[in-house]
Amino acid sequence: MENRRLVVAREDEQDDRMKTFIFKGEGHTLGNALRTLILKNPDVIFCGYTIPHPSENKLHLRIETKEMAAVDALREGLEQLQSLSDHVLETFETAVSDFKSKQMEV
């Protein structure tokens, strides 16, 4: 699997609508979040993930779509996850700042 963090399993698979992606160094946190977001895409037929073995630090994510390329569905899911994470971080930092300001007033 070289040093890349993301590879495509069986890259010789002819159909671009069905791919399995292997994430090195990832687990259930990323797998469940990505699966949930990717399944919201109406073009996605199937999205699921497995952790092959607890001692292996990698995640297999399978995506099957109607028309679009599976890699495009993955890219959209990753972009949505990044946007969601940015929003959660911004909301959290604002709440902490507001809390600290109110503590100073007391």
KOLGU-779571 format. One record per atom (N, C-alpha, C): atom name; y, x, z; residue number from 1. Coordinates in pm, 1 decimal. Last residue first. Layout:
// KOLGU-779571
atom; c2; c1; c3; n
CA; Y; X; Z; NUM
...
This chain:
// KOLGU-779571
atom; c2; c1; c3; n
N; 3788.7; -1914.1; 3579.7; 106
CA; 3746.7; -1962.4; 3711.2; 106
C; 3779.3; -1865.5; 3817.9; 106
N; 3848.2; -1780.3; 3349.3; 105
CA; 3944.7; -1877.2; 3397.6; 105
C; 3914.6; -1920.9; 3539.9; 105
N; 3621.8; -1633.1; 3298.1; 104
CA; 3743.2; -1558.2; 3335.8; 104
C; 3847.9; -1652.5; 3395.4; 104
N; 3450.2; -1829.6; 3211.7; 103
CA; 3420.0; -1761.2; 3336.1; 103
C; 3541.6; -1684.7; 3388.5; 103
N; 3559.4; -1892.6; 2964.0; 102
CA; 3565.7; -1993.4; 3069.9; 102
C; 3535.8; -1931.8; 3205.5; 102
N; 3496.8; -1658.1; 2826.1; 101
CA; 3637.4; -1698.3; 2843.7; 101
C; 3651.5; -1798.7; 2957.4; 101
N; 3219.1; -1667.2; 2827.0; 100
CA; 3286.6; -1559.1; 2898.9; 100
C; 3433.4; -1593.2; 2922.6; 100
N; 3180.1; -1895.4; 2664.2; 99
CA; 3131.1; -1893.2; 2802.2; 99
C; 3204.2; -1786.8; 2883.9; 99
N; 3287.3; -1805.8; 2421.2; 98
CA; 3346.7; -1921.8; 2489.3; 98
C; 3306.0; -1924.5; 2636.9; 98
N; 3105.6; -1596.6; 2367.8; 97
CA; 3247.9; -1568.2; 2382.9; 97
C; 3318.8; -1681.6; 2457.9; 97
N; 2870.4; -1743.9; 2341.7; 96
CA; 2881.0; -1640.7; 2445.7; 96
C; 3027.3; -1609.7; 2473.3; 96
N; 2935.9; -1901.5; 2117.7; 95
CA; 2904.4; -1965.8; 2245.8; 95
C; 2916.1; -1865.8; 2360.9; 95
N; 2967.1; -1702.9; 1923.3; 94
CA; 3079.4; -1789.9; 1958.1; 94
C; 3057.2; -1854.8; 2093.8; 94
N; 2706.2; -1600.9; 1913.5; 93
CA; 2816.5; -1513.2; 1954.4; 93
C; 2939.9; -1593.5; 1994.0; 93
N; 2569.2; -1831.5; 1819.5; 92
CA; 2537.7; -1772.7; 1949.1; 92
C; 2652.8; -1686.4; 1999.7; 92
N; 2684.3; -1864.8; 1565.5; 91
CA; 2693.5; -1972.1; 1664.7; 91
C; 2668.4; -1918.2; 1805.2; 91
N; 2604.4; -1621.7; 1445.0; 90
CA; 2747.0; -1654.5; 1459.0; 90
C; 2768.0; -1762.1; 1566.2; 90
N; 2323.1; -1651.3; 1454.2; 89
CA; 2388.9; -1539.3; 1521.6; 89
C; 2536.6; -1569.3; 1546.6; 89
N; 2289.3; -1879.3; 1292.3; 88
CA; 2244.7; -1881.1; 1432.6; 88
C; 2314.0; -1769.9; 1511.5; 88
N; 2390.4; -1782.0; 1047.1; 87
CA; 2453.2; -1896.8; 1113.3; 87
C; 2416.7; -1900.8; 1261.9; 87
N; 2208.6; -1575.4; 990.7; 86
CA; 2351.3; -1544.8; 1006.2; 86
C; 2422.4; -1656.6; 1081.3; 86
N; 1975.0; -1729.9; 963.7; 85
CA; 1984.7; -1629.2; 1070.6; 85
C; 2130.0; -1591.7; 1096.9; 85
N; 2039.9; -1878.1; 733.7; 84
CA; 2012.6; -1946.3; 860.2; 84
C; 2027.3; -1850.6; 978.2; 84
N; 2059.6; -1667.6; 546.9; 83
CA; 2173.9; -1755.2; 573.5; 83
C; 2158.0; -1827.1; 707.5; 83
N; 1796.2; -1569.0; 556.1; 82
CA; 1909.3; -1481.5; 589.5; 82
C; 2031.6; -1564.7; 626.2; 82
N; 1658.8; -1795.5; 466.5; 81
CA; 1632.3; -1743.4; 600.2; 81
C; 1745.1; -1652.0; 646.4; 81
N; 1757.5; -1813.4; 206.4; 80
CA; 1782.8; -1922.7; 300.7; 80
C; 1761.8; -1876.3; 444.7; 80
N; 1654.3; -1573.6; 102.0; 79
CA; 1799.7; -1594.9; 106.0; 79
C; 1835.5; -1705.2; 204.8; 79
N; 1379.3; -1625.7; 124.7; 78
CA; 1438.4; -1513.1; 197.9; 78
C; 1589.8; -1528.3; 210.3; 78
N; 1359.7; -1845.0; -51.7; 77
CA; 1324.3; -1859.2; 89.3; 77
C; 1384.4; -1749.4; 174.8; 77
N; 1432.1; -1722.6; -294.0; 76
CA; 1512.5; -1832.4; -238.9; 76
C; 1485.1; -1850.7; -90.0; 76
N; 1217.8; -1537.6; -316.7; 75
CA; 1356.0; -1490.2; -308.5; 75
C; 1447.2; -1597.6; -248.5; 75
N; 999.9; -1715.3; -340.2; 74
CA; 1008.9; -1622.7; -226.3; 74
C; 1152.5; -1575.4; -207.3; 74
N; 1065.0; -1833.8; -582.2; 73
CA; 1054.5; -1918.7; -462.3; 73
C; 1063.9; -1832.4; -336.6; 73
N; 1044.3; -1607.4; -742.0; 72
CA; 1174.7; -1674.4; -728.6; 72
C; 1175.9; -1767.3; -607.3; 72
N; 774.6; -1553.8; -724.7; 71
CA; 867.5; -1454.8; -670.0; 71
C; 1007.2; -1514.6; -654.0; 71
N; 666.6; -1769.2; -863.7; 70
CA; 647.0; -1760.8; -718.1; 70
C; 744.4; -1662.1; -655.6; 70
N; 871.3; -1926.1; -1105.7; 69
CA; 790.2; -1810.9; -1066.2; 69
C; 782.0; -1805.3; -914.1; 69
N; 853.6; -2287.0; -1150.6; 68
CA; 924.9; -2160.8; -1125.9; 68
C; 828.0; -2049.4; -1087.3; 68
N; 657.4; -2500.0; -1164.5; 67
CA; 721.1; -2441.1; -1282.4; 67
C; 779.6; -2302.1; -1257.5; 67
N; 502.1; -2533.2; -923.3; 66
CA; 479.3; -2614.0; -1043.9; 66
C; 531.8; -2541.3; -1167.6; 66
N; 352.8; -2262.7; -725.2; 65
CA; 460.6; -2351.1; -767.7; 65
C; 421.1; -2430.4; -892.1; 65
N; 235.0; -2102.6; -440.0; 64
CA; 197.1; -2163.2; -567.1; 64
C; 302.9; -2267.1; -601.6; 64
N; 206.3; -1819.4; -235.5; 63
CA; 296.3; -1922.0; -288.6; 63
C; 241.0; -1969.3; -422.5; 63
N; 105.4; -1660.7; 60.2; 62
CA; 62.6; -1714.5; -69.9; 62
C; 156.8; -1826.5; -110.4; 62
N; 136.2; -1373.0; 238.7; 61
CA; 204.4; -1499.2; 211.7; 61
C; 167.7; -1544.1; 71.0; 61
N; 8.7; -1179.3; 489.9; 60
CA; -17.8; -1222.3; 353.0; 60
C; 46.1; -1360.2; 335.3; 60
N; 125.1; -916.3; 687.9; 59
CA; 127.8; -1059.7; 666.5; 59
C; 100.3; -1086.6; 519.3; 59
N; 25.3; -658.9; 919.8; 58
CA; 72.3; -707.8; 790.6; 58
C; 48.9; -857.1; 777.4; 58
N; -103.0; -465.2; 1102.3; 57
CA; 33.9; -511.3; 1113.5; 57
C; 86.3; -551.8; 975.8; 57
N; -415.5; -523.6; 1231.0; 56
CA; -341.8; -485.2; 1110.4; 56
C; -203.2; -546.9; 1118.8; 56
N; -526.0; -636.0; 1451.7; 55
CA; -496.4; -492.8; 1460.0; 55
C; -423.3; -440.6; 1335.7; 55
N; -570.7; -902.3; 1377.9; 54
CA; -468.5; -870.1; 1478.5; 54
C; -433.2; -721.7; 1487.4; 54
N; -590.9; -952.1; 1027.1; 53
CA; -658.9; -909.4; 1149.0; 53
C; -551.6; -870.0; 1250.5; 53
N; -431.9; -1098.4; 839.3; 52
CA; -573.4; -1069.2; 815.3; 52
C; -651.8; -1030.6; 940.3; 52
N; -249.4; -1365.7; 884.8; 51
CA; -249.2; -1230.5; 939.5; 51
C; -396.0; -1189.3; 931.3; 51
N; -129.1; -1576.8; 626.2; 50
CA; -233.6; -1533.6; 717.5; 50
C; -200.6; -1394.2; 768.0; 50
N; 45.0; -1867.0; 503.6; 49
CA; 35.4; -1725.1; 536.4; 49
C; -81.9; -1699.7; 628.5; 49
N; 145.0; -2074.4; 227.6; 48
CA; 77.2; -2050.2; 353.5; 48
C; 69.1; -1901.3; 379.5; 48
N; 233.4; -2322.4; 12.9; 47
CA; 281.8; -2198.1; 73.6; 47
C; 213.2; -2185.4; 209.0; 47
N; 220.7; -2514.6; -282.3; 46
CA; 151.6; -2460.1; -165.8; 46
C; 222.8; -2335.2; -117.8; 46
N; 414.5; -2609.4; -456.7; 45
CA; 294.2; -2689.0; -433.8; 45
C; 227.0; -2646.0; -303.5; 45
N; 757.1; -2616.2; -504.0; 44
CA; 646.9; -2545.4; -438.9; 44
C; 533.0; -2643.0; -408.2; 44
N; 966.4; -2764.1; -590.7; 43
CA; 881.1; -2705.2; -693.7; 43
C; 758.8; -2635.0; -634.3; 43
N; 1116.3; -2836.1; -368.0; 42
CA; 1033.2; -2938.7; -432.0; 42
C; 940.2; -2883.5; -540.4; 42
N; 1121.2; -2642.8; -81.3; 41
CA; 1151.0; -2637.8; -224.2; 41
C; 1059.5; -2738.1; -294.9; 41
N; 1011.5; -2640.5; 166.8; 40
CA; 1116.8; -2739.9; 142.6; 40
C; 1157.7; -2744.0; -4.3; 40
N; 845.2; -2421.1; 175.8; 39
CA; 783.9; -2552.0; 151.8; 39
C; 887.6; -2662.9; 130.4; 39
N; 1023.2; -2220.2; 250.4; 38
CA; 974.2; -2223.5; 112.1; 38
C; 913.0; -2359.6; 79.6; 38
N; 1059.2; -2274.1; 527.0; 37
CA; 1171.2; -2285.3; 433.5; 37
C; 1123.5; -2297.5; 288.6; 37
N; 795.7; -2234.2; 630.3; 36
CA; 868.1; -2359.3; 653.3; 36
C; 979.9; -2378.6; 551.2; 36
N; 741.5; -1969.7; 551.9; 35
CA; 657.4; -2080.7; 505.5; 35
C; 731.3; -2213.1; 516.9; 35
N; 936.7; -1829.0; 699.7; 34
CA; 939.3; -1831.1; 553.0; 34
C; 858.8; -1948.0; 498.3; 34
N; 850.0; -1883.7; 965.3; 33
CA; 985.7; -1917.7; 921.9; 33
C; 993.1; -1927.5; 769.4; 33
N; 588.0; -1780.1; 964.7; 32
CA; 610.5; -1922.0; 988.9; 32
C; 748.8; -1966.1; 942.0; 32
N; 638.1; -1502.2; 903.1; 31
CA; 548.3; -1586.8; 824.8; 31
C; 575.9; -1734.5; 842.1; 31
N; 806.1; -1401.3; 1104.2; 30
CA; 854.8; -1411.1; 966.1; 30
C; 769.0; -1508.1; 886.4; 30
N; 622.9; -1442.5; 1320.9; 29
CA; 764.1; -1484.6; 1327.2; 29
C; 820.1; -1502.0; 1187.1; 29
N; 372.0; -1329.4; 1262.0; 28
CA; 388.1; -1474.7; 1263.8; 28
C; 534.7; -1519.1; 1262.3; 28
N; 477.1; -1023.8; 1102.7; 27
CA; 377.3; -1108.7; 1166.3; 27
C; 413.3; -1255.2; 1159.1; 27
N; 504.1; -697.0; 943.3; 26
CA; 553.9; -830.3; 980.2; 26
C; 440.2; -914.6; 1035.6; 26
N; 423.7; -459.0; 827.6; 25
CA; 503.0; -453.7; 950.2; 25
C; 560.4; -587.6; 993.0; 25
N; 435.5; -560.0; 491.8; 24
CA; 389.5; -459.0; 587.6; 24
C; 482.5; -459.7; 708.6; 24
N; 346.8; -839.9; 325.6; 23
CA; 458.2; -781.1; 399.5; 23
C; 401.4; -685.3; 503.1; 23
N; 231.2; -933.6; 20.4; 22
CA; 189.5; -867.8; 143.9; 22
C; 310.7; -798.0; 204.8; 22
N; 189.8; -1233.3; -159.8; 21
CA; 277.3; -1122.2; -124.1; 21
C; 231.2; -1065.6; 9.5; 21
N; 31.2; -1382.3; -421.4; 20
CA; 17.6; -1349.2; -279.7; 20
C; 99.2; -1223.9; -254.5; 20
N; 112.3; -1642.1; -656.3; 19
CA; 113.1; -1502.1; -611.7; 19
C; 89.3; -1494.1; -461.8; 19
N; 158.3; -1836.2; -922.7; 18
CA; 65.6; -1821.6; -810.0; 18
C; 57.1; -1674.5; -772.4; 18
N; 319.4; -1825.2; -1140.7; 17
CA; 343.1; -1935.7; -1047.1; 17
C; 253.8; -1928.5; -924.5; 17
N; 239.4; -1633.2; -1312.7; 16
CA; 351.9; -1599.5; -1224.9; 16
C; 381.4; -1708.2; -1122.1; 16
N; -83.6; -1560.5; -1391.2; 15
CA; 5.5; -1673.9; -1368.2; 15
C; 113.9; -1638.1; -1267.1; 15
N; -238.1; -1323.2; -1390.4; 14
CA; -158.1; -1361.7; -1507.2; 14
C; -53.7; -1469.3; -1478.5; 14
N; -272.9; -1055.9; -1176.2; 13
CA; -287.5; -1200.8; -1186.5; 13
C; -188.9; -1252.0; -1291.6; 13
N; -214.9; -796.5; -1128.7; 12
CA; -266.1; -827.3; -1262.3; 12
C; -287.8; -977.3; -1282.3; 12
N; -153.2; -773.4; -865.1; 11
CA; -41.9; -786.7; -958.6; 11
C; -87.3; -818.2; -1100.4; 11
N; -292.0; -821.7; -608.4; 10
CA; -346.7; -852.0; -741.3; 10
C; -235.1; -874.4; -843.0; 10
N; -9.7; -872.4; -406.6; 9
CA; -154.8; -853.8; -414.7; 9
C; -200.7; -894.3; -553.9; 9
N; 287.9; -703.5; -405.4; 8
CA; 220.9; -821.6; -458.1; 8
C; 72.5; -789.8; -467.5; 8
N; 458.0; -583.2; -110.7; 7
CA; 384.6; -562.2; -235.3; 7
C; 323.1; -695.4; -278.1; 7
N; 694.1; -450.7; 101.4; 6
CA; 649.0; -572.5; 34.8; 6
C; 578.7; -534.5; -94.2; 6
N; 750.3; -201.0; 190.5; 5
CA; 728.2; -303.9; 292.9; 5
C; 676.8; -434.4; 234.0; 5
N; 605.9; 100.5; 63.4; 4
CA; 684.7; -21.1; 42.2; 4
C; 650.5; -124.7; 148.3; 4
N; 447.4; 320.5; 76.1; 3
CA; 549.4; 306.8; 180.2; 3
C; 634.3; 182.2; 163.4; 3
N; 112.9; 213.1; -8.9; 2
CA; 224.7; 307.0; -17.0; 2
C; 321.2; 288.6; 99.3; 2
N; -119.9; 82.4; 0.0; 1
CA; 0.0; 0.0; 0.0; 1
C; 125.9; 86.5; 0.0; 1
